[in-house]
Amino acid sequence: MAESTNDQVVVLRAQDIATIIHGVGLDRLMDEMILAIRNAAGNLDPDVTMTMERAGFQYDKPDLGLVEWMPAMELGRTVAIKTVGYHPSNPIQRSIPSVLATTSLHDTSTGALQALVDSTLLTAMRTGAASAVATDILADPKSSVVGVVGAGAQAVTQIHAISRVRPIDRVLAYDTDPIVAGTLANRLPLTIPVDNVDDIGHLVGGSDIVCTATTVDIGGGPVMPDVVHRPHLHVNAVGSDFPGKTELPLSLLRRAMVVPDDTEQCLREGESQRLRADEIGPDLAQLVKTADAFEPARGRLTVFDSTGWSLEDLVAAELMIDHANRLGVGLRTNLQSLPDDPYSPYGTLLGVDQRD
């Protein structure tokens, strides 16, 4: 990431993200995000790059929701902390996304804040990009039909990202809200036929790749049945992100090679929370590092257990900051107090005379 100058903090607002996308191009930016996540996973050195389990507050007043934080660090360089709010009632009650997020970047030399990035769109994009990385390694190369269970915001970026690594020519879509399913085609940034179905079993049986991206309640899963499917079916499960919240049937998981994005996190709150550690395959980093070894898996059932890896947020934020600096986009502001005399907190900021 190119650094800000004069101790200024780079602030990327929603309109700045939009300006970057228009300047770079949505397809190119998604391609860059996929490559950046693949490189970050493939080059992962646990002694240098560290992530911590996310934590936060869950509540049911005034509505069911949570606010949590997701930290990642590259030792000697940057700490990224994404703060994310998840409120499933937002789209219907407030006409705003169910996921709202902001990422802060901090210099590990001084602790100074370097950047604040609106990450609501970036969260959806990096989730789609991570699925594309797993799909590119695990899915049959001729996969052409994608099924989505849950046709909301995440479905859009899942389909877009997967279309960058596979020749998708048809989408099967199911949502509990027929209006949401009916508008999916208009929300996609590509022209592709979308068939709305009311039978999830038909969707699963007719797809090469299935993405589950729902707001299923805790204890409310699974959202898809275990039915006869194509032998090479690959599933990207992205909606399970809390203990007790699952989307896939246990019988399907136990037949599949399950790839978690972050093993410990997935054992706690992903699809993998119902599996033993010895029933889980390689994590995303291992998968990328030894991709050739998993080519035979393209002919069998595979699942990417995507709970949201905080390293993806660091990668996404830095990608946008690099483009912002190149394009001259965003605000540069002296947000933090950096007094001339580090021992005098009142001095420079408040104009207080130094005293003996």
C-alpha positions in Angstrom: 0.0 0.0 0.0 1.3 3.4 -0.9 1.6 5.5 2.3 -0.2 8.8 2.9 2.0 11.9 3.3 2.3 14.5 6.0 0.8 12.2 8.6 -2.5 12.4 6.9 -5.1 9.7 7.0 -6.6 8.5 3.7 -10.4 8.3 3.9 -12.3 6.4 1.2 -16.0 7.1 1.3 -18.7 5.2 -0.7 -18.5 7.8 -3.5 -14.7 7.3 -3.6 -15.1 3.5 -4.0 -17.6 4.2 -6.8 -15.1 6.5 -8.5 -12.3 3.9 -8.3 -14.6 1.2 -9.8 -15.6 3.5 -12.7 -11.9 4.3 -13.2 -10.6 0.8 -13.0 -13.6 -1.2 -14.4 -15.6 -3.6 -12.4 -14.4 -6.8 -14.1 -10.8 -5.7 -13.8 -11.2 -4.9 -10.2 -12.8 -8.2 -9.5 -10.0 -10.0 -11.3 -7.4 -8.0 -9.3 -9.2 -8.9 -6.0 -9.3 -12.6 -7.0 -5.6 -12.6 -7.8 -4.7 -10.6 -4.7 -6.5 -13.0 -2.4 -5.0 -16.0 -4.2 -1.5 -14.5 -3.8 -2.1 -13.6 -0.2 -3.2 -17.2 0.6 -0.5 -18.8 -1.5 2.3 -16.7 0.1 0.9 -16.9 3.6 3.7 -17.2 6.2 2.1 -17.6 9.7 5.2 -16.0 11.3 4.6 -12.8 9.3 0.8 -12.6 8.6 -1.4 -13.2 11.5 -5.2 -13.2 11.9 -7.2 -13.3 15.1 -10.6 -14.8 15.7 -13.3 -12.2 15.3 -15.2 -11.1 18.3 -18.1 -8.7 19.0 -21.5 -8.1 20.5 -24.7 -9.9 19.6 -28.0 -8.4 20.7 -31.7 -8.5 20.1 -32.7 -5.0 21.0 -33.9 -2.9 19.2 -33.4 -5.7 16.5 -31.5 -8.9 16.1 -28.0 -8.0 15.1 -24.3 -7.9 15.9 -21.3 -5.6 15.6 -17.9 -7.4 15.5 -14.3 -6.7 14.6 -12.0 -8.7 12.4 -8.2 -8.1 12.8 -5.3 -9.1 10.6 -1.6 -8.1 10.7 1.4 -8.2 8.5 4.2 -8.0 10.9 6.4 -4.9 10.6 4.0 -3.3 8.2 0.2 -3.0 8.7 -2.7 -3.9 11.0 -6.2 -4.0 9.4 -9.3 -4.0 11.6 -12.6 -4.4 10.0 -15.7 -3.4 12.0 -18.8 -4.9 10.6 -22.5 -4.7 11.6 -24.9 -7.5 10.5 -28.6 -6.8 10.8 -30.8 -9.1 8.7 -33.8 -6.8 9.1 -32.0 -3.9 7.4 -33.1 -4.5 3.7 -36.8 -4.8 4.5 -37.1 -2.3 7.4 -34.6 0.3 6.4 -33.8 -0.3 2.8 -30.0 -0.5 3.6 -27.7 -3.5 3.3 -27.7 -6.2 6.0 -23.9 -5.9 6.2 -22.3 -2.5 6.9 -18.5 -2.4 7.3 -15.5 -0.1 7.7 -11.8 -1.1 7.6 -9.0 0.8 9.4 -5.4 0.4 8.5 -2.7 1.1 11.1 1.1 1.5 10.7 2.9 -1.1 12.9 5.9 1.2 13.3 4.0 3.9 15.2 0.5 2.7 15.6 -0.7 5.7 13.6 -4.0 5.4 11.7 -3.2 5.3 7.9 -6.6 4.8 6.3 -10.3 4.4 6.8 -12.1 2.6 4.1 -15.8 2.1 3.5 -16.0 -1.7 3.2 -19.6 -2.5 2.7 -19.2 -3.2 -1.0 -15.7 -4.5 -0.5 -17.0 -7.2 1.9 -19.3 -8.5 -0.7 -16.6 -8.3 -3.4 -13.9 -10.0 -1.4 -16.3 -12.8 -0.3 -17.1 -13.4 -4.0 -13.4 -13.3 -4.9 -12.5 -15.9 -2.2 -15.2 -18.2 -3.6 -13.8 -17.7 -7.0 -10.3 -18.7 -5.8 -11.7 -21.9 -4.3 -13.9 -22.5 -7.3 -11.0 -22.1 -9.7 -9.1 -24.9 -8.0 -11.9 -27.3 -7.1 -14.7 -26.9 -9.7 -14.9 -28.8 -12.9 -13.3 -26.6 -15.7 -16.4 -27.0 -17.8 -18.8 -25.9 -15.1 -21.4 -23.7 -16.8 -24.5 -23.6 -14.5 -24.4 -21.8 -11.1 -27.2 -22.2 -8.6 -27.7 -19.6 -5.9 -29.8 -20.3 -2.7 -30.4 -16.7 -1.5 -30.5 -14.1 -4.2 -29.6 -11.0 -2.3 -26.5 -8.9 -2.4 -24.0 -11.7 -1.8 -25.4 -13.7 -4.7 -24.5 -10.8 -7.1 -20.8 -10.8 -6.2 -20.7 -14.6 -6.0 -22.0 -15.0 -9.6 -19.8 -12.1 -10.9 -16.6 -13.5 -9.3 -17.3 -17.1 -10.4 -18.0 -15.9 -14.0 -14.4 -14.6 -14.1 -13.0 -18.1 -13.5 -15.6 -20.4 -15.2 -17.6 -20.1 -18.4 -21.0 -19.6 -16.7 -23.9 -19.4 -19.2 -26.9 -20.0 -16.9 -27.9 -19.2 -13.3 -30.6 -21.0 -11.3 -31.9 -18.8 -8.4 -34.0 -19.4 -5.3 -35.0 -17.0 -2.6 -37.7 -17.1 0.1 -38.7 -13.7 -1.3 -39.8 -14.1 -4.9 -39.4 -10.4 -5.6 -35.7 -10.6 -4.6 -35.2 -13.6 -6.9 -37.0 -11.9 -9.7 -34.7 -8.9 -9.7 -31.4 -10.8 -9.6 -30.8 -10.7 -13.3 -31.2 -6.9 -13.3 -28.7 -6.6 -10.5 -25.9 -8.6 -12.1 -23.1 -6.7 -13.8 -23.2 -9.2 -16.7 -25.7 -10.5 -19.2 -26.6 -14.0 -18.3 -29.9 -15.9 -18.2 -31.3 -16.3 -14.7 -34.0 -18.9 -14.2 -36.0 -18.5 -11.0 -36.9 -21.8 -9.4 -39.2 -22.7 -6.5 -37.7 -26.2 -5.9 -34.2 -26.1 -4.3 -33.7 -29.7 -5.0 -34.1 -29.0 -8.7 -31.6 -26.2 -8.4 -29.0 -28.4 -6.6 -29.5 -31.3 -9.1 -29.1 -29.0 -12.1 -26.1 -27.0 -11.1 -22.3 -27.5 -11.4 -21.7 -24.9 -8.7 -24.0 -23.9 -5.9 -23.6 -20.8 -3.7 -25.6 -20.6 -0.5 -25.8 -17.0 0.7 -28.8 -16.7 3.1 -29.7 -15.0 6.3 -31.0 -18.3 7.8 -31.7 -18.0 11.5 -29.6 -19.8 14.2 -30.8 -23.3 14.3 -32.9 -22.8 11.1 -30.8 -24.7 8.7 -30.2 -26.5 6.4 -31.5 -24.3 3.6 -30.8 -26.9 0.9 -31.6 -30.6 0.7 -29.2 -33.5 0.2 -30.5 -34.7 -3.2 -29.0 -36.4 -6.2 -26.5 -34.0 -7.7 -23.8 -34.0 -10.4 -20.7 -35.9 -9.2 -18.5 -32.8 -9.6 -20.8 -30.5 -7.6 -18.9 -27.7 -5.9 -20.6 -25.6 -3.2 -19.5 -22.2 -1.9 -21.3 -21.9 1.5 -21.0 -18.2 2.6 -24.0 -17.7 4.9 -22.8 -19.6 7.9 -21.0 -17.1 10.1 -22.2 -17.7 13.7 -22.4 -20.7 16.1 -25.6 -22.6 15.3 -26.1 -20.9 11.9 -25.7 -23.5 9.1 -26.9 -23.9 5.5 -25.8 -27.3 4.3 -27.1 -30.8 5.3 -24.7 -32.7 7.5 -24.9 -35.8 5.3 -23.7 -33.8 2.3 -20.8 -32.2 4.3 -19.6 -35.6 5.4 -19.4 -36.9 1.8 -17.6 -33.8 0.6 -14.0 -32.5 0.8 -14.6 -29.5 3.0 -12.2 -26.5 2.6 -12.4 -23.9 5.3 -11.2 -20.3 4.8 -10.0 -20.2 8.4 -10.1 -23.6 10.1 -10.4 -22.4 13.7 -13.1 -19.9 12.8 -15.0 -22.4 10.7 -14.9 -25.0 13.5 -16.5 -22.4 15.7 -19.1 -20.8 13.4 -19.0 -22.2 9.9 -20.4 -25.3 8.3 -17.5 -27.1 9.8 -18.8 -26.5 13.3 -20.7 -29.8 13.0 -17.7 -31.7 11.8 -14.7 -33.2 13.6 -11.3 -31.8 12.8 -10.3 -35.0 11.0 -13.4 -34.6 8.7 -12.1 -31.3 7.3 -9.8 -30.9 4.4 -7.1 -28.3 3.7 -7.7 -24.7 4.5 -7.7 -22.1 1.7 -4.0 -21.2 2.1 -3.0 -24.9 1.9 -5.3 -25.4 -1.1 -3.8 -22.5 -3.0 -0.2 -23.5 -2.1 -0.7 -27.1 -3.4 -3.4 -26.5 -6.0 -2.0 -29.1 -8.5 -2.4 -31.8 -5.9 -6.1 -31.2 -5.7 -6.9 -31.4 -9.4 -8.5 -34.9 -8.9 -11.0 -33.2 -6.5 -12.6 -31.5 -9.5 -14.5 -34.7 -10.2 -16.0 -35.1 -6.8 -18.2 -33.2 -4.3 -16.4 -30.3 -2.7 -17.4 -27.5 -0.3 -15.8 -24.2 0.4 -16.7 -23.2 4.0 -16.5 -19.4 3.7 -16.9 -17.6 7.0 -15.0 -14.4 6.1 -11.2 -14.5 6.6 -9.9 -11.2 7.9 -6.8 -11.4 5.7 -9.2 -10.8 2.8 -10.2 -7.5 4.3 -6.7 -6.4 4.6 -6.1 -7.3 0.9 -9.3 -5.6 -0.3 -8.6 -2.4 1.6 -5.0 -2.1 0.4 -6.0 -2.8 -3.2 -8.5 0.2 -3.0 -6.0 2.5 -1.3 -3.4 1.7 -4.0 -5.9 2.7 -6.7 -7.1 5.7 -4.7 -3.5 7.0 -4.5 -2.9 6.4 -8.2 -6.2 8.1 -9.2 -6.0 10.9 -6.6 -9.3 9.8 -5.1 -10.4 10.1 -1.5 -9.9 12.6 1.4 -6.6 13.3 3.1 -7.0 14.7 6.5 -5.1 15.2 9.7 -7.4 13.1 11.8 -5.1 12.2 14.7 -3.4 14.4 17.3 0.4 14.4 16.7 1.7 17.2 19.0 5.1 18.8 18.4 6.0 17.8 21.9 5.0 14.2 22.5 5.0 14.7 26.3 2.5 17.6 26.1 -0.9 16.4 25.0 -2.5 19.9 25.5 0.3 21.9 23.9 0.0 22.0 20.1 -3.6 20.9 19.9 -5.0 23.5 22.3 -2.4 26.2 22.1 -1.4 25.8 25.7 2.0 27.4 26.6 4.7 25.0 27.7 5.5 25.4 31.4 8.7 24.5 33.3 
